[in-house]
Amino acid sequence: MAPPRVDSQAGTYGPARDSAVFNYDAAGAREDSIRFSFQCQGSGTLKVRIPVLHANFPVQCDRGDLPERGVDFAVPAARLAGTVHVTAPPGVTWAGSVGRGEAEEEEGPSIWQRGPGEGS
């Protein structure tokens, strides 16, 4: 398992089997969005916290396939550097990436999932 591929990569971590904190770089324009993308395998849920965005969200993990799951944020603070705090349950392997790109029409978080073999 490798960190998911994202456009305009700002930070990556993994594969990991424990909880961790990793950094991502400042970049992009004020109108850019920021994407947090994860792959995980095992039974349980990752708990992800992004302090600079005052955000947290769960990532459900599966025993079988490795779907890619994540959240996009289209907020002014998306261009700032920050840290990603991941709390992982025992027996879960995970990898994460942070990237930036053009914001979608609506502001705020957008939760998504892609199965294995679906675009990036």
Rosetta constraint file for C-alpha pairs under 8 A:
AtomPair CA 1 CA 15 HARMONIC 6.11 0.50
AtomPair CA 1 CA 39 HARMONIC 7.81 0.50
AtomPair CA 1 CA 94 HARMONIC 7.62 0.50
AtomPair CA 1 CA 95 HARMONIC 7.05 0.50
AtomPair CA 2 CA 14 HARMONIC 6.64 0.50
AtomPair CA 2 CA 15 HARMONIC 5.97 0.50
AtomPair CA 2 CA 95 HARMONIC 6.10 0.50
AtomPair CA 3 CA 12 HARMONIC 6.22 0.50
AtomPair CA 3 CA 13 HARMONIC 6.41 0.50
AtomPair CA 3 CA 14 HARMONIC 6.15 0.50
AtomPair CA 3 CA 15 HARMONIC 6.90 0.50
AtomPair CA 3 CA 38 HARMONIC 7.11 0.50
AtomPair CA 3 CA 39 HARMONIC 7.15 0.50
AtomPair CA 3 CA 95 HARMONIC 4.67 0.50
AtomPair CA 3 CA 96 HARMONIC 4.97 0.50
AtomPair CA 3 CA 97 HARMONIC 5.67 0.50
AtomPair CA 4 CA 37 HARMONIC 6.38 0.50
AtomPair CA 4 CA 38 HARMONIC 6.43 0.50
AtomPair CA 4 CA 39 HARMONIC 6.78 0.50
AtomPair CA 4 CA 68 HARMONIC 7.26 0.50
AtomPair CA 4 CA 95 HARMONIC 7.20 0.50
AtomPair CA 4 CA 96 HARMONIC 6.33 0.50
AtomPair CA 4 CA 97 HARMONIC 5.85 0.50
AtomPair CA 5 CA 9 HARMONIC 7.88 0.50
AtomPair CA 5 CA 97 HARMONIC 7.10 0.50
AtomPair CA 5 CA 120 HARMONIC 6.57 0.50
AtomPair CA 6 CA 35 HARMONIC 7.85 0.50
AtomPair CA 6 CA 37 HARMONIC 7.67 0.50
AtomPair CA 6 CA 97 HARMONIC 6.88 0.50
AtomPair CA 6 CA 98 HARMONIC 6.96 0.50
AtomPair CA 6 CA 99 HARMONIC 5.36 0.50
AtomPair CA 6 CA 100 HARMONIC 7.88 0.50
AtomPair CA 6 CA 120 HARMONIC 6.71 0.50
AtomPair CA 7 CA 99 HARMONIC 5.57 0.50
AtomPair CA 7 CA 100 HARMONIC 6.31 0.50
AtomPair CA 7 CA 101 HARMONIC 6.72 0.50
AtomPair CA 8 CA 99 HARMONIC 5.20 0.50
AtomPair CA 8 CA 100 HARMONIC 5.32 0.50
AtomPair CA 8 CA 101 HARMONIC 6.78 0.50
AtomPair CA 9 CA 97 HARMONIC 7.32 0.50
AtomPair CA 9 CA 98 HARMONIC 5.97 0.50
AtomPair CA 9 CA 99 HARMONIC 4.29 0.50
AtomPair CA 9 CA 100 HARMONIC 6.71 0.50
AtomPair CA 10 CA 24 HARMONIC 5.09 0.50
AtomPair CA 10 CA 25 HARMONIC 5.08 0.50
AtomPair CA 10 CA 26 HARMONIC 7.41 0.50
AtomPair CA 10 CA 27 HARMONIC 7.65 0.50
AtomPair CA 10 CA 97 HARMONIC 7.69 0.50
AtomPair CA 10 CA 98 HARMONIC 5.38 0.50
AtomPair CA 10 CA 99 HARMONIC 5.15 0.50
AtomPair CA 10 CA 100 HARMONIC 7.16 0.50
AtomPair CA 11 CA 22 HARMONIC 7.71 0.50
AtomPair CA 11 CA 23 HARMONIC 6.29 0.50
AtomPair CA 11 CA 24 HARMONIC 4.34 0.50
AtomPair CA 11 CA 25 HARMONIC 6.54 0.50
AtomPair CA 11 CA 97 HARMONIC 5.72 0.50
AtomPair CA 11 CA 98 HARMONIC 5.08 0.50
AtomPair CA 11 CA 99 HARMONIC 7.11 0.50
AtomPair CA 12 CA 22 HARMONIC 7.50 0.50
AtomPair CA 12 CA 23 HARMONIC 7.97 0.50
AtomPair CA 12 CA 24 HARMONIC 7.53 0.50
AtomPair CA 12 CA 95 HARMONIC 7.67 0.50
AtomPair CA 12 CA 96 HARMONIC 5.63 0.50
AtomPair CA 12 CA 97 HARMONIC 4.27 0.50
AtomPair CA 12 CA 98 HARMONIC 6.28 0.50
AtomPair CA 13 CA 22 HARMONIC 6.55 0.50
AtomPair CA 13 CA 95 HARMONIC 5.71 0.50
AtomPair CA 13 CA 96 HARMONIC 5.33 0.50
AtomPair CA 13 CA 97 HARMONIC 6.52 0.50
AtomPair CA 14 CA 94 HARMONIC 6.48 0.50
AtomPair CA 14 CA 95 HARMONIC 4.29 0.50
AtomPair CA 14 CA 96 HARMONIC 6.46 0.50
AtomPair CA 15 CA 93 HARMONIC 6.56 0.50
AtomPair CA 15 CA 94 HARMONIC 5.42 0.50
AtomPair CA 15 CA 95 HARMONIC 4.59 0.50
AtomPair CA 15 CA 96 HARMONIC 7.95 0.50
AtomPair CA 16 CA 20 HARMONIC 7.99 0.50
AtomPair CA 16 CA 93 HARMONIC 5.53 0.50
AtomPair CA 16 CA 94 HARMONIC 5.39 0.50
AtomPair CA 16 CA 95 HARMONIC 6.29 0.50
AtomPair CA 17 CA 88 HARMONIC 7.35 0.50
AtomPair CA 17 CA 90 HARMONIC 7.42 0.50
AtomPair CA 17 CA 91 HARMONIC 6.86 0.50
AtomPair CA 17 CA 92 HARMONIC 5.82 0.50
AtomPair CA 17 CA 93 HARMONIC 4.57 0.50
AtomPair CA 17 CA 94 HARMONIC 6.52 0.50
AtomPair CA 18 CA 87 HARMONIC 7.40 0.50
AtomPair CA 18 CA 88 HARMONIC 5.65 0.50
AtomPair CA 18 CA 89 HARMONIC 7.32 0.50
AtomPair CA 18 CA 90 HARMONIC 7.10 0.50
AtomPair CA 18 CA 92 HARMONIC 7.66 0.50
AtomPair CA 18 CA 93 HARMONIC 7.61 0.50
AtomPair CA 19 CA 85 HARMONIC 7.82 0.50
AtomPair CA 19 CA 86 HARMONIC 5.44 0.50
AtomPair CA 19 CA 87 HARMONIC 4.44 0.50
AtomPair CA 19 CA 88 HARMONIC 4.87 0.50
AtomPair CA 19 CA 89 HARMONIC 7.77 0.50
AtomPair CA 20 CA 85 HARMONIC 6.12 0.50
AtomPair CA 20 CA 86 HARMONIC 5.38 0.50
AtomPair CA 20 CA 87 HARMONIC 6.71 0.50
AtomPair CA 21 CA 83 HARMONIC 6.61 0.50
AtomPair CA 21 CA 84 HARMONIC 5.51 0.50
AtomPair CA 21 CA 85 HARMONIC 4.48 0.50
AtomPair CA 21 CA 86 HARMONIC 6.15 0.50
AtomPair CA 22 CA 83 HARMONIC 5.51 0.50
AtomPair CA 22 CA 84 HARMONIC 5.32 0.50
AtomPair CA 22 CA 85 HARMONIC 6.78 0.50
AtomPair CA 23 CA 81 HARMONIC 7.57 0.50
AtomPair CA 23 CA 82 HARMONIC 5.79 0.50
AtomPair CA 23 CA 83 HARMONIC 4.32 0.50
AtomPair CA 23 CA 84 HARMONIC 6.25 0.50
AtomPair CA 24 CA 81 HARMONIC 5.68 0.50
AtomPair CA 24 CA 82 HARMONIC 5.53 0.50
AtomPair CA 24 CA 83 HARMONIC 6.09 0.50
AtomPair CA 24 CA 84 HARMONIC 7.73 0.50
AtomPair CA 24 CA 98 HARMONIC 6.73 0.50
AtomPair CA 25 CA 80 HARMONIC 7.35 0.50
AtomPair CA 25 CA 81 HARMONIC 4.63 0.50
AtomPair CA 25 CA 82 HARMONIC 6.87 0.50
AtomPair CA 26 CA 79 HARMONIC 5.58 0.50
AtomPair CA 26 CA 80 HARMONIC 4.60 0.50
AtomPair CA 26 CA 81 HARMONIC 3.95 0.50
AtomPair CA 26 CA 82 HARMONIC 7.56 0.50
AtomPair CA 27 CA 79 HARMONIC 5.28 0.50
AtomPair CA 27 CA 80 HARMONIC 6.76 0.50
AtomPair CA 27 CA 81 HARMONIC 7.50 0.50
AtomPair CA 27 CA 100 HARMONIC 7.90 0.50
AtomPair CA 28 CA 32 HARMONIC 6.11 0.50
AtomPair CA 28 CA 79 HARMONIC 5.41 0.50
AtomPair CA 28 CA 100 HARMONIC 6.89 0.50
AtomPair CA 28 CA 101 HARMONIC 7.67 0.50
AtomPair CA 29 CA 79 HARMONIC 6.36 0.50
AtomPair CA 30 CA 76 HARMONIC 5.58 0.50
AtomPair CA 30 CA 77 HARMONIC 7.76 0.50
AtomPair CA 30 CA 78 HARMONIC 7.45 0.50
AtomPair CA 30 CA 79 HARMONIC 6.14 0.50
AtomPair CA 31 CA 74 HARMONIC 7.35 0.50
AtomPair CA 31 CA 75 HARMONIC 7.53 0.50
AtomPair CA 31 CA 76 HARMONIC 6.71 0.50
AtomPair CA 31 CA 102 HARMONIC 7.04 0.50
AtomPair CA 31 CA 103 HARMONIC 6.36 0.50
AtomPair CA 32 CA 74 HARMONIC 6.62 0.50
AtomPair CA 32 CA 75 HARMONIC 7.90 0.50
AtomPair CA 32 CA 76 HARMONIC 7.98 0.50
AtomPair CA 32 CA 78 HARMONIC 6.88 0.50
AtomPair CA 32 CA 79 HARMONIC 6.97 0.50
AtomPair CA 32 CA 100 HARMONIC 6.50 0.50
AtomPair CA 32 CA 101 HARMONIC 5.35 0.50
AtomPair CA 32 CA 102 HARMONIC 4.71 0.50
AtomPair CA 32 CA 103 HARMONIC 5.04 0.50
AtomPair CA 33 CA 72 HARMONIC 6.59 0.50
AtomPair CA 33 CA 73 HARMONIC 5.40 0.50
AtomPair CA 33 CA 74 HARMONIC 4.24 0.50
AtomPair CA 33 CA 75 HARMONIC 6.61 0.50
AtomPair CA 33 CA 78 HARMONIC 5.86 0.50
AtomPair CA 33 CA 79 HARMONIC 7.74 0.50
AtomPair CA 33 CA 100 HARMONIC 5.68 0.50
AtomPair CA 33 CA 101 HARMONIC 5.47 0.50
AtomPair CA 33 CA 102 HARMONIC 5.75 0.50
AtomPair CA 33 CA 103 HARMONIC 4.57 0.50
AtomPair CA 33 CA 104 HARMONIC 7.68 0.50
AtomPair CA 34 CA 72 HARMONIC 5.60 0.50
AtomPair CA 34 CA 73 HARMONIC 5.30 0.50
AtomPair CA 34 CA 74 HARMONIC 6.60 0.50
AtomPair CA 34 CA 78 HARMONIC 5.41 0.50
AtomPair CA 34 CA 79 HARMONIC 7.51 0.50
AtomPair CA 34 CA 98 HARMONIC 7.07 0.50
AtomPair CA 34 CA 99 HARMONIC 5.77 0.50
AtomPair CA 34 CA 100 HARMONIC 4.47 0.50
AtomPair CA 34 CA 101 HARMONIC 6.55 0.50
AtomPair CA 35 CA 70 HARMONIC 7.13 0.50
AtomPair CA 35 CA 71 HARMONIC 5.87 0.50
AtomPair CA 35 CA 72 HARMONIC 4.34 0.50
AtomPair CA 35 CA 73 HARMONIC 6.48 0.50
AtomPair CA 35 CA 97 HARMONIC 7.99 0.50
AtomPair CA 35 CA 98 HARMONIC 5.54 0.50
AtomPair CA 35 CA 99 HARMONIC 5.12 0.50
AtomPair CA 35 CA 100 HARMONIC 5.97 0.50
AtomPair CA 35 CA 101 HARMONIC 7.91 0.50
AtomPair CA 36 CA 70 HARMONIC 5.36 0.50
AtomPair CA 36 CA 71 HARMONIC 5.41 0.50
AtomPair CA 36 CA 72 HARMONIC 6.35 0.50
AtomPair CA 36 CA 96 HARMONIC 7.21 0.50
AtomPair CA 36 CA 97 HARMONIC 5.92 0.50
AtomPair CA 36 CA 98 HARMONIC 4.75 0.50
AtomPair CA 36 CA 99 HARMONIC 6.79 0.50
AtomPair CA 37 CA 68 HARMONIC 6.71 0.50
AtomPair CA 37 CA 69 HARMONIC 5.76 0.50
AtomPair CA 37 CA 70 HARMONIC 4.33 0.50
AtomPair CA 37 CA 71 HARMONIC 6.74 0.50
AtomPair CA 37 CA 96 HARMONIC 5.62 0.50
AtomPair CA 37 CA 97 HARMONIC 5.23 0.50
AtomPair CA 37 CA 98 HARMONIC 6.36 0.50
AtomPair CA 38 CA 59 HARMONIC 7.62 0.50
AtomPair CA 38 CA 68 HARMONIC 5.65 0.50
AtomPair CA 38 CA 69 HARMONIC 5.35 0.50
AtomPair CA 38 CA 70 HARMONIC 5.87 0.50
AtomPair CA 38 CA 94 HARMONIC 7.01 0.50
AtomPair CA 38 CA 95 HARMONIC 5.75 0.50
AtomPair CA 38 CA 96 HARMONIC 4.39 0.50
AtomPair CA 38 CA 97 HARMONIC 6.51 0.50
AtomPair CA 39 CA 61 HARMONIC 7.85 0.50
AtomPair CA 39 CA 66 HARMONIC 6.07 0.50
AtomPair CA 39 CA 67 HARMONIC 6.23 0.50
AtomPair CA 39 CA 68 HARMONIC 4.89 0.50
AtomPair CA 39 CA 69 HARMONIC 6.44 0.50
AtomPair CA 39 CA 94 HARMONIC 5.59 0.50
AtomPair CA 39 CA 95 HARMONIC 5.52 0.50
AtomPair CA 39 CA 96 HARMONIC 6.57 0.50
AtomPair CA 40 CA 61 HARMONIC 5.33 0.50
AtomPair CA 40 CA 62 HARMONIC 7.12 0.50
AtomPair CA 40 CA 66 HARMONIC 6.35 0.50
AtomPair CA 40 CA 67 HARMONIC 7.71 0.50
AtomPair CA 40 CA 68 HARMONIC 7.86 0.50
AtomPair CA 40 CA 92 HARMONIC 6.71 0.50
AtomPair CA 40 CA 93 HARMONIC 5.49 0.50
AtomPair CA 40 CA 94 HARMONIC 4.07 0.50
AtomPair CA 40 CA 95 HARMONIC 6.50 0.50
AtomPair CA 41 CA 61 HARMONIC 5.39 0.50
AtomPair CA 41 CA 62 HARMONIC 5.25 0.50
AtomPair CA 41 CA 63 HARMONIC 5.41 0.50
AtomPair CA 41 CA 64 HARMONIC 7.09 0.50
AtomPair CA 41 CA 65 HARMONIC 7.65 0.50
AtomPair CA 41 CA 66 HARMONIC 6.28 0.50
AtomPair CA 41 CA 92 HARMONIC 5.62 0.50
AtomPair CA 41 CA 93 HARMONIC 5.37 0.50
AtomPair CA 41 CA 94 HARMONIC 6.47 0.50
AtomPair CA 42 CA 61 HARMONIC 5.87 0.50
AtomPair CA 42 CA 62 HARMONIC 5.32 0.50
AtomPair CA 42 CA 63 HARMONIC 4.46 0.50
AtomPair CA 42 CA 64 HARMONIC 7.83 0.50
AtomPair CA 42 CA 91 HARMONIC 6.02 0.50
AtomPair CA 42 CA 92 HARMONIC 4.50 0.50
AtomPair CA 42 CA 93 HARMONIC 6.59 0.50
AtomPair CA 43 CA 61 HARMONIC 5.91 0.50
AtomPair CA 43 CA 62 HARMONIC 5.72 0.50
AtomPair CA 43 CA 63 HARMONIC 5.89 0.50
AtomPair CA 43 CA 91 HARMONIC 7.19 0.50
AtomPair CA 43 CA 92 HARMONIC 6.45 0.50
AtomPair CA 44 CA 60 HARMONIC 6.37 0.50
AtomPair CA 44 CA 61 HARMONIC 5.57 0.50
AtomPair CA 44 CA 62 HARMONIC 7.45 0.50
AtomPair CA 44 CA 88 HARMONIC 7.97 0.50
AtomPair CA 44 CA 89 HARMONIC 6.21 0.50
AtomPair CA 44 CA 92 HARMONIC 6.95 0.50
AtomPair CA 45 CA 58 HARMONIC 6.28 0.50
AtomPair CA 45 CA 59 HARMONIC 5.46 0.50
AtomPair CA 45 CA 60 HARMONIC 4.46 0.50
AtomPair CA 45 CA 61 HARMONIC 5.57 0.50
AtomPair CA 45 CA 88 HARMONIC 6.97 0.50
AtomPair CA 45 CA 89 HARMONIC 6.91 0.50
AtomPair CA 46 CA 58 HARMONIC 5.62 0.50
AtomPair CA 46 CA 59 HARMONIC 4.96 0.50
AtomPair CA 46 CA 60 HARMONIC 6.43 0.50
AtomPair CA 46 CA 61 HARMONIC 7.27 0.50
AtomPair CA 46 CA 86 HARMONIC 6.52 0.50
AtomPair CA 46 CA 87 HARMONIC 5.72 0.50
AtomPair CA 46 CA 88 HARMONIC 4.91 0.50
AtomPair CA 46 CA 89 HARMONIC 6.94 0.50
AtomPair CA 47 CA 56 HARMONIC 7.32 0.50
AtomPair CA 47 CA 57 HARMONIC 6.19 0.50
AtomPair CA 47 CA 58 HARMONIC 4.75 0.50
AtomPair CA 47 CA 59 HARMONIC 6.51 0.50
AtomPair CA 47 CA 86 HARMONIC 5.67 0.50
AtomPair CA 47 CA 87 HARMONIC 5.04 0.50
AtomPair CA 47 CA 88 HARMONIC 6.69 0.50
AtomPair CA 48 CA 56 HARMONIC 5.43 0.50
AtomPair CA 48 CA 57 HARMONIC 5.38 0.50
AtomPair CA 48 CA 58 HARMONIC 5.99 0.50
AtomPair CA 48 CA 59 HARMONIC 7.41 0.50
AtomPair CA 48 CA 84 HARMONIC 6.90 0.50
AtomPair CA 48 CA 85 HARMONIC 5.69 0.50
AtomPair CA 48 CA 86 HARMONIC 4.66 0.50
AtomPair CA 48 CA 87 HARMONIC 6.54 0.50
AtomPair CA 49 CA 54 HARMONIC 7.85 0.50
AtomPair CA 49 CA 55 HARMONIC 5.89 0.50
AtomPair CA 49 CA 56 HARMONIC 4.18 0.50
AtomPair CA 49 CA 57 HARMONIC 6.64 0.50
AtomPair CA 49 CA 84 HARMONIC 5.96 0.50
AtomPair CA 49 CA 85 HARMONIC 5.04 0.50
AtomPair CA 49 CA 86 HARMONIC 6.54 0.50
AtomPair CA 50 CA 54 HARMONIC 6.11 0.50
AtomPair CA 50 CA 55 HARMONIC 5.20 0.50
AtomPair CA 50 CA 56 HARMONIC 6.03 0.50
AtomPair CA 50 CA 82 HARMONIC 7.37 0.50
AtomPair CA 50 CA 83 HARMONIC 6.23 0.50
AtomPair CA 50 CA 84 HARMONIC 5.12 0.50
AtomPair CA 50 CA 85 HARMONIC 6.47 0.50
AtomPair CA 51 CA 55 HARMONIC 6.37 0.50
AtomPair CA 51 CA 82 HARMONIC 7.38 0.50
AtomPair CA 51 CA 83 HARMONIC 6.95 0.50
AtomPair CA 51 CA 84 HARMONIC 7.55 0.50
AtomPair CA 52 CA 77 HARMONIC 7.25 0.50
AtomPair CA 52 CA 80 HARMONIC 7.78 0.50
AtomPair CA 52 CA 81 HARMONIC 7.99 0.50
AtomPair CA 52 CA 82 HARMONIC 5.90 0.50
AtomPair CA 52 CA 83 HARMONIC 7.50 0.50
AtomPair CA 53 CA 77 HARMONIC 6.38 0.50
AtomPair CA 53 CA 78 HARMONIC 7.38 0.50
AtomPair CA 59 CA 69 HARMONIC 6.80 0.50
AtomPair CA 59 CA 70 HARMONIC 7.27 0.50
AtomPair CA 61 CA 92 HARMONIC 7.63 0.50
AtomPair CA 62 CA 66 HARMONIC 7.20 0.50
AtomPair CA 65 CA 115 HARMONIC 7.87 0.50
AtomPair CA 65 CA 116 HARMONIC 6.99 0.50
AtomPair CA 66 CA 115 HARMONIC 7.17 0.50
AtomPair CA 66 CA 116 HARMONIC 6.21 0.50
AtomPair CA 67 CA 113 HARMONIC 6.86 0.50
AtomPair CA 67 CA 114 HARMONIC 5.65 0.50
AtomPair CA 67 CA 115 HARMONIC 4.36 0.50
AtomPair CA 67 CA 116 HARMONIC 5.39 0.50
AtomPair CA 68 CA 113 HARMONIC 5.69 0.50
AtomPair CA 68 CA 114 HARMONIC 5.13 0.50
AtomPair CA 68 CA 115 HARMONIC 6.26 0.50
AtomPair CA 68 CA 116 HARMONIC 7.30 0.50
AtomPair CA 69 CA 111 HARMONIC 7.82 0.50
AtomPair CA 69 CA 112 HARMONIC 5.90 0.50
AtomPair CA 69 CA 113 HARMONIC 4.34 0.50
AtomPair CA 69 CA 114 HARMONIC 6.37 0.50
AtomPair CA 70 CA 111 HARMONIC 5.94 0.50
AtomPair CA 70 CA 112 HARMONIC 5.62 0.50
AtomPair CA 70 CA 113 HARMONIC 6.48 0.50
AtomPair CA 71 CA 109 HARMONIC 6.34 0.50
AtomPair CA 71 CA 110 HARMONIC 5.43 0.50
AtomPair CA 71 CA 111 HARMONIC 4.44 0.50
AtomPair CA 71 CA 112 HARMONIC 6.20 0.50
AtomPair CA 72 CA 108 HARMONIC 7.96 0.50
AtomPair CA 72 CA 109 HARMONIC 5.42 0.50
AtomPair CA 72 CA 110 HARMONIC 5.01 0.50
AtomPair CA 72 CA 111 HARMONIC 6.52 0.50
AtomPair CA 73 CA 78 HARMONIC 6.90 0.50
AtomPair CA 73 CA 107 HARMONIC 7.29 0.50
AtomPair CA 73 CA 108 HARMONIC 5.39 0.50
AtomPair CA 73 CA 109 HARMONIC 4.46 0.50
AtomPair CA 73 CA 110 HARMONIC 6.47 0.50
AtomPair CA 74 CA 78 HARMONIC 6.76 0.50
AtomPair CA 74 CA 103 HARMONIC 5.53 0.50
AtomPair CA 74 CA 104 HARMONIC 7.20 0.50
AtomPair CA 74 CA 106 HARMONIC 7.45 0.50
AtomPair CA 74 CA 107 HARMONIC 4.94 0.50
AtomPair CA 74 CA 108 HARMONIC 5.26 0.50
AtomPair CA 74 CA 109 HARMONIC 6.65 0.50
AtomPair CA 75 CA 107 HARMONIC 6.26 0.50
AtomPair CA 75 CA 108 HARMONIC 6.14 0.50
AtomPair CA 88 CA 92 HARMONIC 6.53 0.50
AtomPair CA 103 CA 107 HARMONIC 7.89 0.50
AtomPair CA 114 CA 118 HARMONIC 5.99 0.50
AtomPair CA 114 CA 119 HARMONIC 7.81 0.50
